């Protein structure tokens, strides 16, 4: 019976790959041979680029060779490809939403329209040729990531300038006046929400949270869990929300993958219920029962960077610049 987990686009997410490797066979796939996270996996392998016709066949071959029962993308870039391959039966192991939802949540303006259709709160949002209901606003790329090219504008002149300045399609969204939160969720193959863990955004760099605190907030848990079930999300998802002083909650991002602040749900989960453990169980064909709202709050994380030394054949040497530092990679 399949039981392994294939992680795609692993990049520098060493924390996620290492966590999975504690519980199951992990295949790390990335087109870049220097992607550091692959060195935490059981098997590391290069695959074609996502836009290459050979990408999906390469993943199919890896699933068969390594008895993979679940595929989890660690980047936005291949979610639509995996969603289509899941829908047409080529990659049934992929924990991704249906193609329509994958496409809509990759485009922030389409996400706004989808949220409105489903009755979920989204900040007032217009396209550049439309007039927003008020200022200040944020000019954002529709397919941006990592907080790239996001600019606040306090009036129509500034908004017009930034809409012209950013060299990709943009949208104009109300600048939310209030605290920002993220909710890290996991759903099963049937789209049932298994858990939702909210956290504060104490500090972010490049759109990725590096400091935060897990909080007990039933309103955020309820909103995010209803959202992912309404969308039919499968696998991990991160929902970003502002609590505006005037309009209340507004959902600004729906990322159907693990979020940047991955350690938060790891530390907050109850024993035996971390997201990698639950995904490993799903890969083995086991049924995981929902336990929404069951987690530990008031846990703060602060993140840092590290590195690996590789030999001439790109194998980890196990050496570290600090004696007694992080353990040598597998």
C-alpha positions as CSV (number, residue, x, y, z in Angstrom):
1,X,0.0,0.0,0.0
2,X,1.3,3.5,-0.9
3,X,2.6,5.4,2.1
4,X,5.2,7.9,1.0
5,X,4.8,11.7,0.6
6,X,6.1,13.6,-2.4
7,X,6.8,17.3,-1.8
8,X,7.2,19.5,-4.8
9,X,9.0,22.8,-5.2
10,X,10.7,22.3,-1.9
11,X,13.1,25.2,-2.3
12,X,14.4,26.4,1.1
13,X,11.6,24.9,3.2
14,X,14.0,22.6,5.2
15,X,11.7,22.8,8.2
16,X,8.7,21.3,6.4
17,X,10.7,18.5,4.7
18,X,12.5,17.6,7.9
19,X,9.2,17.4,9.8
20,X,7.7,15.0,7.2
21,X,10.9,12.9,7.2
22,X,10.3,12.1,10.9
23,X,7.1,10.2,10.0
24,X,7.3,8.7,6.6
25,X,9.3,8.3,3.4
26,X,9.7,11.7,1.8
27,X,10.5,12.3,-1.8
28,X,11.7,15.9,-2.4
29,X,11.3,17.1,-6.0
30,X,12.8,20.4,-7.2
31,X,14.3,21.5,-10.5
32,X,17.2,23.2,-8.7
33,X,19.9,20.8,-7.6
34,X,21.0,23.3,-4.9
35,X,17.5,23.6,-3.3
36,X,18.6,23.1,0.4
37,X,15.3,21.5,1.6
38,X,15.9,18.4,-0.6
39,X,18.7,17.4,1.8
40,X,16.2,16.7,4.6
41,X,14.3,14.2,2.5
42,X,14.6,10.4,2.3
43,X,14.9,10.7,-1.5
44,X,16.0,13.9,-3.4
45,X,15.5,14.2,-7.1
46,X,15.4,16.8,-9.8
47,X,12.4,17.1,-12.0
48,X,11.6,19.2,-15.2
49,X,10.4,22.7,-14.8
50,X,6.7,23.1,-14.0
51,X,5.9,24.4,-17.5
52,X,7.7,21.4,-19.1
53,X,5.3,18.8,-20.6
54,X,7.4,16.2,-18.8
55,X,6.7,17.6,-15.3
56,X,3.6,15.6,-14.6
57,X,4.9,12.3,-16.1
58,X,8.0,12.7,-13.9
59,X,5.9,13.0,-10.8
60,X,3.8,10.0,-11.9
61,X,7.0,8.0,-12.2
62,X,8.2,9.1,-8.7
63,X,4.9,8.1,-7.2
64,X,5.1,4.6,-8.7
65,X,8.7,4.1,-7.9
66,X,8.5,5.2,-4.2
67,X,5.0,4.1,-3.3
68,X,3.8,7.7,-2.8
69,X,0.3,8.1,-1.3
70,X,0.1,11.9,-1.1
71,X,1.6,14.8,-3.1
72,X,1.9,18.2,-1.4
73,X,3.1,21.3,-3.2
74,X,5.3,23.7,-1.2
75,X,5.0,26.6,-3.8
76,X,2.1,28.4,-5.5
77,X,3.7,27.7,-9.0
78,X,2.5,24.2,-9.6
79,X,-0.8,24.0,-7.8
80,X,-2.9,24.6,-10.9
81,X,-0.9,22.0,-12.8
82,X,-1.3,19.5,-10.0
83,X,-5.0,20.3,-9.7
84,X,-5.6,19.6,-13.4
85,X,-3.6,16.4,-13.2
86,X,-5.6,15.3,-10.2
87,X,-8.9,16.1,-11.9
88,X,-8.0,14.1,-15.1
89,X,-6.8,11.1,-13.1
90,X,-3.1,11.3,-13.7
91,X,-2.1,12.4,-10.1
92,X,-5.0,11.3,-7.8
93,X,-2.5,11.5,-4.9
94,X,-2.3,15.3,-5.1
95,X,-3.7,17.2,-2.1
96,X,-4.9,20.2,-4.0
97,X,-8.3,21.8,-4.7
98,X,-10.3,21.5,-8.0
99,X,-8.8,23.3,-11.0
100,X,-11.3,26.2,-10.9
101,X,-10.5,26.9,-7.2
102,X,-6.7,26.6,-7.8
103,X,-6.9,29.1,-10.6
104,X,-9.1,31.6,-8.7
105,X,-7.0,31.5,-5.6
106,X,-3.8,32.1,-7.6
107,X,-5.2,35.4,-8.8
108,X,-6.0,37.8,-6.0
109,X,-8.7,39.7,-7.9
110,X,-10.4,36.4,-8.8
111,X,-10.1,35.4,-5.1
112,X,-11.9,38.6,-4.1
113,X,-14.7,37.8,-6.6
114,X,-14.9,34.2,-5.4
115,X,-15.1,35.2,-1.8
116,X,-17.9,37.6,-2.5
117,X,-19.9,35.0,-4.4
118,X,-19.6,32.6,-1.5
119,X,-20.5,35.2,1.1
120,X,-17.2,35.6,2.8
121,X,-15.8,39.0,3.8
122,X,-13.2,40.5,1.4
123,X,-12.0,44.1,1.5
124,X,-13.4,46.5,-1.2
125,X,-11.3,45.7,-4.4
126,X,-11.4,47.1,-7.9
127,X,-9.3,47.0,-11.1
128,X,-7.1,49.9,-12.1
129,X,-9.7,51.4,-14.5
130,X,-12.4,51.5,-11.7
131,X,-12.8,54.0,-8.8
132,X,-12.3,52.5,-5.3
133,X,-14.9,53.5,-2.7
134,X,-12.3,55.4,-0.7
135,X,-8.6,55.9,0.2
136,X,-6.0,54.9,1.3
137,X,-5.6,51.7,-0.8
138,X,-3.0,49.1,-1.6
139,X,-1.9,48.5,-5.2
140,X,-1.1,44.8,-5.5
141,X,-0.1,42.4,-8.3
142,X,-2.9,40.0,-9.0
143,X,-0.5,37.1,-9.0
144,X,2.1,38.4,-6.6
145,X,3.8,36.5,-3.9
146,X,6.3,37.3,-1.2
147,X,4.9,40.9,-0.8
148,X,6.4,41.7,-4.2
149,X,5.5,45.1,-5.6
150,X,2.8,46.0,-3.1
151,X,2.4,49.8,-2.6
152,X,0.2,51.8,-0.3
153,X,-1.5,54.9,-2.0
154,X,-3.2,57.6,0.0
155,X,-5.0,59.2,-3.0
156,X,-6.1,58.7,-6.6
157,X,-2.9,60.2,-8.0
158,X,-0.6,57.9,-6.1
159,X,-2.8,54.9,-7.0
160,X,-2.6,55.8,-10.7
161,X,1.1,56.1,-10.5
162,X,1.7,52.7,-8.9
163,X,-0.8,51.0,-11.2
164,X,1.4,52.2,-14.1
165,X,4.7,51.7,-12.3
166,X,4.1,48.0,-11.5
167,X,5.0,46.0,-14.6
168,X,2.3,43.3,-14.2
169,X,-1.5,43.2,-13.9
170,X,-2.6,44.8,-10.6
171,X,-5.7,45.4,-8.5
172,X,-6.5,48.2,-6.0
173,X,-7.7,47.1,-2.6
174,X,-8.8,49.0,0.5
175,X,-5.9,49.4,3.0
176,X,-7.1,47.6,6.0
177,X,-6.7,49.5,9.3
178,X,-6.2,46.9,12.0
179,X,-4.2,43.8,13.0
180,X,-3.3,41.1,10.5
181,X,-3.7,37.3,11.2
182,X,-3.0,34.1,9.5
183,X,-4.8,30.8,10.0
184,X,-3.0,27.6,9.1
185,X,-5.4,24.9,8.1
186,X,-5.5,21.2,7.0
187,X,-8.3,19.4,5.1
188,X,-8.7,15.8,4.1
189,X,-9.2,14.4,0.7
190,X,-13.0,14.9,0.9
191,X,-12.5,18.6,1.7
192,X,-13.4,18.3,5.4
193,X,-11.4,20.8,7.6
194,X,-9.4,18.9,10.1
195,X,-8.0,21.8,12.1
196,X,-7.5,25.6,11.9
197,X,-4.8,27.3,13.9
198,X,-4.7,31.1,14.0
199,X,-1.6,33.2,14.7
200,X,-0.6,36.9,14.9
201,X,1.8,38.5,12.5
202,X,4.4,40.2,14.8
203,X,6.9,40.6,12.0
204,X,7.2,39.7,8.3
205,X,9.9,40.0,5.8
206,X,9.3,39.5,2.1
207,X,5.7,38.5,2.8
208,X,6.8,35.7,5.1
209,X,6.1,35.7,8.8
210,X,9.2,35.4,10.9
211,X,7.7,36.1,14.3
212,X,4.2,35.3,15.6
213,X,2.0,34.0,18.4
214,X,-0.6,31.3,18.2
215,X,-3.9,32.6,19.6
216,X,-7.2,31.4,20.9
217,X,-9.6,33.1,18.5
218,X,-12.9,31.2,17.8
219,X,-14.0,33.8,15.3
220,X,-11.0,33.3,13.1
221,X,-11.1,29.5,13.5
222,X,-14.8,29.5,12.4
223,X,-14.3,31.8,9.5
224,X,-11.3,30.0,8.0
225,X,-12.7,26.5,8.5
226,X,-16.0,27.4,6.8
227,X,-14.0,29.0,4.0
228,X,-11.8,26.0,3.2
229,X,-14.8,23.7,3.3
230,X,-16.8,26.1,1.1
231,X,-13.9,26.0,-1.4
232,X,-13.3,22.3,-1.2
233,X,-9.7,22.7,-0.3
234,X,-7.6,19.5,0.1
235,X,-4.4,19.4,2.1
236,X,-2.8,22.5,3.7
237,X,-4.1,26.0,3.3
238,X,-3.1,29.4,4.8
239,X,-5.7,32.2,5.0
240,X,-4.7,35.8,5.7
241,X,-7.2,38.1,7.5
242,X,-7.3,41.7,8.7
243,X,-9.6,42.9,11.5
244,X,-10.4,46.4,10.3
245,X,-11.6,48.9,12.8
246,X,-14.5,49.9,10.6
247,X,-15.5,46.9,8.5
248,X,-14.4,44.1,10.7
249,X,-12.8,40.9,9.2
250,X,-11.6,40.9,5.7
251,X,-9.8,38.0,3.9
252,X,-6.9,39.2,1.8
253,X,-5.2,35.9,0.7
254,X,-6.1,32.3,0.4
255,X,-3.0,30.1,-0.3
256,X,-3.7,26.5,-0.8
257,X,-0.4,25.3,0.5
258,X,1.7,25.6,3.7
259,X,2.3,29.2,4.8
260,X,5.6,30.8,5.4
261,X,5.2,30.5,9.2
262,X,5.0,26.8,9.1
263,X,6.5,26.3,12.7
264,X,3.3,27.8,14.2
265,X,0.9,24.8,13.6
266,X,3.8,22.4,14.4
267,X,4.3,23.8,17.9
268,X,0.6,24.4,18.5
269,X,-0.7,21.0,17.4
270,X,-1.6,18.4,20.1
271,X,0.7,15.3,20.3
272,X,0.2,13.0,17.3
273,X,-1.8,15.7,15.4
274,X,0.9,17.8,13.6
275,X,0.0,18.4,10.0
276,X,2.9,16.2,8.6
277,X,1.7,13.3,10.8
278,X,-1.9,13.7,9.6
279,X,-0.8,13.9,5.9
280,X,1.3,10.8,6.4
281,X,-1.7,9.0,7.8
282,X,-3.8,10.1,4.8
283,X,-1.0,8.9,2.5
284,X,-1.4,5.4,4.1
285,X,-5.1,5.5,3.4
286,X,-6.2,6.2,6.9
287,X,-9.2,8.3,7.9
288,X,-8.4,11.3,10.0
289,X,-11.2,12.7,12.1
290,X,-11.7,16.5,12.3
291,X,-10.6,18.2,15.5
292,X,-11.1,21.9,14.6
293,X,-10.1,24.2,17.4
294,X,-8.1,21.7,19.4
295,X,-4.6,23.2,19.7
296,X,-2.4,25.0,22.2
297,X,-2.4,28.8,22.1
298,X,0.0,31.4,23.4
299,X,3.0,29.8,21.8
300,X,5.4,32.2,20.1
301,X,7.9,31.4,17.4
302,X,10.8,33.3,16.0
303,X,12.6,32.1,12.9
304,X,16.1,32.2,11.6
305,X,18.2,31.0,8.7
306,X,20.9,28.3,8.4
307,X,22.9,26.7,5.7
308,X,24.5,23.4,4.5
309,X,28.0,22.7,3.3
310,X,28.1,20.4,0.2
311,X,31.1,18.5,-1.2
312,X,32.1,18.6,-4.9
313,X,29.4,16.1,-5.7
314,X,26.8,18.2,-4.0
315,X,26.5,15.8,-1.0
316,X,26.2,17.2,2.6
317,X,29.5,17.1,4.4
318,X,27.8,17.2,7.9
319,X,30.2,19.9,8.9
320,X,28.8,23.0,10.7
321,X,30.3,26.4,11.4
322,X,29.1,26.2,15.0
323,X,30.0,23.1,17.1
324,X,26.9,21.6,18.5
325,X,24.7,23.4,15.9
326,X,21.8,21.8,14.0
327,X,22.1,18.1,13.4
328,X,23.7,16.9,10.1
329,X,21.2,16.4,7.3
330,X,20.3,13.0,6.1
